[in-house]
Amino acid sequence: MSDAHEEALLKFATLDFNIVQALHHNEIGQITQWWNELNTMKMSRFIKSRVVEYFFLVVMAYFEPDYSEARMLATKLTHLITSIDDAFDNYGTMKELELFMDAIERLDPDYIDMLPEYMKLIFNNLLNFLCEIEQRTKEQPYIIFHIKKELKRLVKGFLDEAKWSYEEHEPTVEEYMKVAIITVGGIVLPVICFTGMGVLATEEALQWVASLPRIVEAAATISRIMDDLSPSKVEELHSPTVVKCYIKQYGVSEMQAKSILKNEVKNAWKDINEEFIKGIGITIPKPILRCILNHARASYIFGKIGDVLENPDIAKTIMSSLFIDPIIV
């Protein structure tokens, strides 16, 4: 290839990056505006804004311009899910958490007055988000059904984990992982991401992911183990993690448990690669499979650098290079 051709390719690649970056920048602005309108002055006591961090996680799963709506919906849902998770982990009594579970089962606005103040805000924001989804998917009514179903399964998992902590129950590895691959968003996040993928979001695709097929389970396993291997998770005293469960059940050291679990991640990657290459037959479109594959990649990378992003200077440098500073040649 001649120098002239290389220079032309570089210019086109730079232009392409800058155009996509501008789109991502605009999406972050829209999501930030949405978050700022959610009565966050009251919510800020309980919930930290992490719009850019969650968008970073989502954009690693799919950056393409075609999936702009999917990215914004997935980022919003990730923030709302984290709000619920934080409430279950840090603020709610068991009675309050059971009330919230009842509210999620009903998804009835009239139930809101029965909740404590901070849960009213979270529940109201979730209802508004579901209304937004319902408006956007009028021609695909099955979508909102599946989203509500998976949200209920997710919050039920949060409640199970809270009960373990409250009762000081130490689950087996199998018992823990059965719940934890749900609470890490292993099903609900792919479902919401498919929502923004237009005609690809068929009822068959949503039913398929809800059945926890091998590739989805493997991706969720990677997400959960990588999250639990992070230093901040390992240092938590009261919440179960797969590391703690493995140490307790098999009587191994922390170093041995981590080594074994890293090998489990490798095996999960093999499952994903095998299923992706097979294509799960011809009924599940490749973009759907690629979305799941990329979610696993994103979770793996985030598990590696998530604690690094707690450093505001490093986080600012990374986010600026991705979403603010254009490439200048």
Secondary structure, DSSP 8 states (H G I E B T S, - for coil): --HHHHHHHHHHHHHHHHHHHHHHHHHHHHHHHHHHTS-HHHHTTT----HHHHHHHHHHH---GGGHHHHHHHHHHHHHHHHHHHIIIII--HHHHHHHHHHHHHT-GGGGGGS-HHHHHHHHHHHHHHHHHHHHTTT-THHHHHHHHHHHHHHHHHHHHHHHHHHT----HHHHHHHHHHHTTTTHHHHHHHHTTGGG--HHHHHHHHT--HHHHHHHHHHHHHHHHSHHHHT-SSS--HHHHHHHHH---HHHHHHHHHHHHHHHHHHHHHHHHHTTSSSS-HHHHHHHHHHHHHHHHHHHHTTGGGSHHHHHHHHHHHHT-----
